[in-house]
Amino acid sequence: MIDKVVVFGDSFNYGHGCKDRNFYYDEKMKRMVGNSFSGELPSEYCWAALLQNEYPSLTVKNFAIPGNSNPEIFRSFFEYHYANIRDTENTLIFFQVTNPDRIQIATHDDDKTTSYVLPMISRGLKVFHKLNQDECEQMSDAIKNYIKWMYHPDIGLNQAYMTLLGAYGMAKLSKFNFIWSIAQHTYKINSYKFVSGLGDLKNHQIIDIRNIDFSGNLDHDFNMSCRAPDNHVNEKGHEIYYNKIIKPTIQKFLS
């Protein structure tokens, strides 16, 4: 029986899109809307918070971070694992594998790395990485050249493979309970031979929050009502995902 749940992932597990974490770029107004939540704790309305509220005897920790790349998600789990090596069999890990079009880049100002979503180019650099206009233009050129001359989608896919298999292997060796999800609209995970060949790994998969049919009958209007303007999941969607997917999963580990 578990007494701790630890969540890793990106903005979708963090709760970006919920009413207390709604910050997005409006294409019509050409500016950011809402209040930046950089450095803030995950949303009070995300599914992990709902889990904590309903099961106060559980300790729920949410280490999901908006914009996380797969290497950084793995790094977060690695660091947690290293610090909690003696506390494993009573812990359930929720591990989310994110989109492949995210890379790690240098932050330059503090000698660290951060994630960057390739399609965002200069907007992401200016808004989320706090670079001035000249720095944005230089970094934008560097990323465009990287995409043109050096990037291939399989690079991101290979990182996804390594992230998932590395996290699962680490969890298995240390006897963590392990559940994972993946952005299927990008990965089409069921077609991957490496997953079908690992039956035990496939048995630990749950649907990712960004892929769930909130309505239950493919009702487009209802599903869109569960989305924020930038297509993140809002508090309504998190509540449905929690009740449909997370709660039944948790109950299997509490019985």
N, C-alpha and C positions, 0 to 999 in steps of 0.2 A: 504493500500500500504506500502511496506517495504522500508527502506532506509539503512538497515544494514544486513549483512550476516555473521554469525559466524560458523566456521567449527571446529569440534572436531573429533579425530580419531587417526589412527596410521600412519605408514610410507607411505601407499598408498595415503592418502590424503595430506601428507606432501610433496610428490614429490620425495621420495627416488627412484632412478632409472633414473631420468632426468639427462641431461648432466652436470648440475651444482651440482648435489647431487648423484653421482654415486660412491658407495663405497661398495665393496662386497668381499667375500672370494672365491678365485679361487681354486677349488678342485684339479686341476692338478698341480698348482704351490705351493699349500698348504700355501698360504699367502693372505693377504688382498691386493686388487687392488683399486687404486683411492685414493682420499684424504678424510680423516675423516671429517665429517661435524657436529660433536657433538657440540651442543650449537648454531648452525647456524640457521638462519631463514629458513622457508620453501622455496622450489624451486621457482625460478622466472618463471618456465615453468609448474607448477602444475595447475590443473583446477581452483583452487581458485584464483591464480594470473591472469589467463586468464579472469576470471569473473571480477576482479577488473579493468583490462585493458579495457575491452569492456564497462563496466558500471562505469565510473569514479564518477558518482554521488552517487554510493553506497559506504558504508564503509564495506570492507571485512576484517575480522580478521580470521586467520588460526592458531588454537591452536593444530593442530595435531602434534604428536611427534612419531618418529620411535620407535618401540618396545613397545608402550603403551599396557598395559593390560586393560581389561574392567573396573576394579575398578578405575584405574587411569584416564581413559577417562571420567568416570562418575564424578570423583573428579574435573577434570578440568571444566566440565560443572557446577557443584555445586558451585565452587568458582566464576566462571563468573556470574552465576545467582545471587549469594549473593551480588556481587559488582554492579550489573546492574538491581536491582529489579524494578526500576521505568521505565526502558527502555525496554519494552517487546513487545507490540503489533506491533511495527514497525520493529521488528527483526525476521529474519528467521534463525533457528538453523539447521545446517546439522550435524547429529549425526551418527557416524559410530561405529558399534559393531564389534569387532575384533575376532581373533581366540581364542578358549577356552584354548589352551595349553600355556597360559602365566600366570605367577603368580607374585605376589609382593614379593620381598625379601629385606632384610635390606642392606643398603650400608655400614654400619659399620663406615666409616670414617667421615660422617657428620650427623649421627643419623637421616637419612631419609630412605625412601623406594624407590625402583625402580622396573621396570618390568624385568622379565626374561622369555625367550622363552625356554620351557622345552627341546625340542629336541637338542638345541645347546650345552648343557652340558659345558664342560670346555672351548671350543673355545669362546663362548659368554662371559664367565667370564673374560677371559684374554684380549680379544680385546675390548669389549664394557664396561666392568666394572673395567678395570685397576687394576686387582689383580695380585700379583706376583705369581710365579710358585707354591710355597708352599700353598698360600691362595687358588689358583685355585684348587689344588688337594683336599684340605679339603672341599671347597665348592662343588666341583664336587661330592665327596663322599656323602655329605649331600643330594644333589639333587637326586642322583641316589637312595639313600635309601628312600627318600620321594616318588619318583615315584614307587619304588618296593613295599613299605609297606603301604603307606598312600594315594597315589593319585588315583583318579578315574575320567574318562572323564566327568562324570555327575557333578563333582565339577565345572569344567569350564563352562559347559552348564548352571548350576544353576546361576553362576555369570553373564552369558550372559542374562539370563531371568531378573535377578534383575537389571542389568545395563540398559537394554532397558526399562523395565517397570518403573523404578525409574526416568529415564531421561524424559520419556514421561509424567509421572504423574506430575513431577515438571514443565515441559513446559506447560502442560494443565492448571494447577492451576494458573500459572503466565501469561497466555495468550501469550506466545511465539508462533510464527509459527514454526512448527516442521516437519522436513523431516529426515528419517533415512535409513541406508543401513546396510547390514550384509554380512559376508563372507559365501555365500551359499554353496560353495564347502565343507565347514566344517559343517555348521549347517543344511542345507536342510530345510530352514525356513518354506517352505510351508506345511511341514508335521507336524508342531507343532500345537497341538490343542489349546494351549493357545493363539496363534496368530489368528487363524481362529475364535476364539470366541470373538475377539476384533476388530470388523469391522473397527472402526474409526482408530485404530492403523495401520492396514493393508493398509488402504487407503493413509497413509503417507509414504509408503515405496518406495524407488527407488533402482535400481540395483546398486550393489557395483562396484567400478571401477575394482576390481580384477576379477570380474565375467563377464564383458561385452564381447560380441563377436564384436571385433573392426571392423571386415570385413563386418559383416552383413549377411554373408552366410557361416559361419564356416570354412573359409579358414585358415587352420593351419599355413601356411607359412606367410600369412599377419598378423595374430594374433601374431605370434612370433616376427615379425618385430616391434611390439609395446611394446615389453618387453626388459628389461635390462637383463644382463647375470644371475642375481640372481632371475629372474622372477618378479621383481618389474616392474611397468609400466613406460616407458620412455616418453619423451616429445611428441612424435607422438601419443602415446596412450592417454595421458592427453588431447591433443587437440581434438581427436575424442570423448572421453568421455564427454568433455565439450560441444561440439556441439550436440551430440546425446541425452545426458541425462540432463546435468546441465542447459544449456541455456533454453530449453523448460520448465523446472521446474521453473526456476526463472521468466520467462515471465508470468506465471500464477499469481505470487504475485505482478507483476508490473502493471497489467491491471486494 
